[in-house]
Amino acid sequence: MSALGQTIVVPGTDSVAAEPISAHHSKRPQKEAKPRGAISTADRNRPVVKVSMWIIQIVMFIGLIFAGLGPILWSARASVAPSQTIVSNPMGIWFSPYEWGNLLQAWNGAQIGSSLANTAFVAIGSTVSTLFISATGAYLLSVLRPKWGPILSGAILATLFLPGVISLVPLYLTILHMPVIGVSLQNTFWAVWLPAGASAFNVIVLKRFFDSIPRELIEAAKIDGAGQLRVFTTVVIPLSRPILGVVTLLTVIGSWKDYLWPMLVLTNPNLQPVSVVLGSFGNGTSQPFSVQMAAVFLTIIIPVILFIIFQKQFLRGVGAAGGIKG
């Protein structure tokens, strides 16, 4: 064996030949480049820089906790504090006596229980309507691709440039008298569910995700005899679970905090969601301010608890919504 090649015996002869080693065998494996940052590795090892970085991280962590949990904790404490203390000394409520009856009075007086049930019903119906309309519309534009598809895509994009307040009056008149069936949907949950499904933003988001699905999978399903409906339900929908989870989360949050449209179409107090009930709870009533704060706390604590329970599913869906691996 030589330094520059490998010795090979030629068959039928006593001579040998040297086979040169390829260039990539002679090269040493290169080390992977480490990610660079604003501070070099040598500076990070210095004691002064280490201490400074720890101080900055601790201060930022405390600031995030104060900004995120501060309003919730203050609302929780104000819900069981006297009204006079909340008005005269808002930061002194931490040392005031507890009045647990505010929560029960808010639950019964503001009908938080029934309004929360209405809010959940509105959110579930709006989510189903949004997923059905947006997913089928995106499937039409991304997979079926009709000849008039680009025109429809342009029309959907154009609606994003129109403020929502412009369509408020025509939409309200449509709800009062449906063009084809001639009935009024006011004081029915359909008046909230159907407009929630007509979301141009969700259609565009789902279409972009459907475009990233490999066409080989769709063509293979068609070769196996699957129709368009089966391709949609067995191929596209299962691969789109991450983005569907994100759309579901955004729809639920939007339905939970929506105020103007439910106030217009749900004039019956027994059907109003909690956002509308809270707006009229303190108007024209003799309820003390502490009871109003208790009602607010009972309203905001439900979404917080739901997010804590399902945070892994939500964050996994948001993180995986960028595309399909593989």
Secondary structure, 3 states (H helix, E strand, C coil): CCCCEEEEECCCCCCEEEEECCHHHHCCCCCCCCCCCCCCHHHHCCHHHHHHHHHHHHHHHHHHHHHHHHHHHHHHHHCCCCHHHHHHCHHHHHHCCCCCHHHHHHHHHCCHHHHHHHHHHHHHHHHHHHHHHHHHHHHHHHHHCCCCHHHHHHHHHHHCCCCCCCCHHHHHHHHHCCCCCCCCCCCCCHHHHHHHHCCHHHHHHHHHHHHCCCHHHHHHHHHCCCCHHHHHHHHHHHHCHHHHHHHHHHHHHHHHHCCHHHHHHCCCCCCCCHHHHHHHHCCCCCCCHHHHHHHHHHHHHHHHHHHHHCHHHHHHHHHHHHCCCC
